[in-house]
Structure formats: C-alpha cells, structure tokens
Amino acid sequence: MMDIAINPLENRTVNRTQAAGLVRLVREFEEKGFEMRVSAKGELWGIRCISMIKGQKADYSKSMFKLVGKYIIRTADGKVIDTAA
C-alpha cells in the first residue's frame, strides 16, 4: 500500500487556481453575450441572450426571423410564421 502525503497548502493553491480559471471562463462567456449558471452538480450551463421578437405563439430570434408590419416572417424562405403580440 502506498503512503500519500497530502499537503493542505498545495490543495488550497490548486483549488484557488481552478476557481480563478472557472471565474475567468464564466466572465469570457458573459462578455460574449451568454448568461452562465452552475448547476447543483457543478455543471456549467450557458444561455445565449439575444434580441427576440414577441409573437402570439412564441418568441422568435431576430437573427432568423423579421417583423414586417404585424407579421413575423422566416428570413430563410419568407414564410409567415406568426403575428406580433
């Protein structure tokens, strides 16, 4: 059996370094427009915050849909999807 000596000072340094890296990662994603959260299991979750068009049925991304008058139109094919709320 191996004897492993654990140095508490080294562990604290490692934990601080990992925490600093995590904070830096979250800040970088937030600068890019993401809203970041850490789950109870310690998993990172990110949601991209984008501008939306409010429709009767749902909210639509301005990057894929456009508002023409009261209609929400899909930019890829010009099909009317919904009406504005």
C-alpha positions as CSV (number, residue, x, y, z in Angstrom):
1,M,0.0,0.0,0.0
2,M,1.3,3.5,-0.9
3,D,1.5,6.2,1.6
4,I,0.4,9.5,0.1
5,A,1.3,12.7,1.9
6,I,-1.3,15.4,1.3
7,N,-0.1,18.9,1.7
8,P,-3.1,21.2,2.6
9,L,-1.3,24.3,1.3
10,E,-0.9,22.7,-2.1
11,N,-4.5,21.7,-2.2
12,R,-5.6,25.2,-1.4
13,T,-3.4,26.6,-4.2
14,V,-4.9,24.1,-6.6
15,N,-8.4,25.0,-5.6
16,R,-7.7,28.7,-5.9
17,T,-6.2,28.2,-9.3
18,Q,-9.2,26.1,-10.5
19,A,-11.7,28.6,-9.1
20,A,-9.8,31.5,-10.8
21,G,-10.0,29.6,-14.1
22,L,-13.7,29.0,-13.7
23,V,-14.4,32.6,-12.9
24,R,-12.3,33.7,-15.9
25,L,-14.2,31.2,-18.2
26,V,-17.6,32.5,-16.9
27,R,-16.6,36.1,-17.5
28,E,-15.4,35.4,-21.0
29,F,-18.7,33.8,-21.9
30,E,-20.7,36.6,-20.3
31,E,-18.7,39.1,-22.4
32,K,-19.8,37.2,-25.5
33,G,-23.5,37.5,-24.5
34,F,-24.1,34.3,-22.6
35,E,-25.9,34.1,-19.2
36,M,-23.9,31.5,-17.2
37,R,-25.1,29.3,-14.3
38,V,-23.6,26.4,-12.3
39,S,-25.9,23.5,-11.6
40,A,-26.1,21.7,-8.2
41,K,-23.9,19.0,-9.7
42,G,-21.2,21.6,-10.6
43,E,-22.0,21.6,-14.3
44,L,-21.8,24.8,-16.3
45,W,-24.9,25.9,-18.2
46,G,-24.9,28.8,-20.7
47,I,-27.8,30.5,-22.5
48,R,-27.1,33.0,-25.2
49,C,-29.0,36.2,-24.6
50,I,-30.2,37.5,-28.0
51,S,-32.8,40.0,-29.1
52,M,-36.2,38.5,-29.7
53,I,-39.4,39.3,-31.5
54,K,-42.5,38.7,-29.3
55,G,-45.2,36.7,-31.2
56,Q,-48.6,35.3,-30.4
57,K,-47.4,31.7,-30.2
58,A,-43.7,32.1,-29.2
59,D,-40.7,34.4,-29.1
60,Y,-38.5,34.4,-32.2
61,S,-34.8,35.2,-32.7
62,K,-34.2,38.4,-34.8
63,S,-31.3,36.5,-36.4
64,M,-33.7,34.0,-38.1
65,F,-37.0,36.0,-38.3
66,K,-38.0,39.5,-39.2
67,L,-41.0,41.6,-38.3
68,V,-42.9,43.1,-41.3
69,G,-45.9,45.1,-40.2
70,K,-47.8,42.7,-37.8
71,Y,-46.3,39.5,-39.3
72,I,-43.3,37.5,-38.3
73,I,-41.5,36.1,-41.3
74,R,-38.8,33.4,-41.5
75,T,-35.9,35.0,-43.4
76,A,-34.7,31.7,-44.9
77,D,-37.8,31.2,-47.1
78,G,-40.1,34.3,-46.5
79,K,-42.9,32.2,-44.9
80,V,-45.2,33.9,-42.5
81,I,-44.9,32.1,-39.2
82,D,-46.8,34.2,-36.6
83,T,-48.3,37.6,-35.9
84,A,-46.7,40.0,-33.5
85,A,-48.0,40.3,-29.9
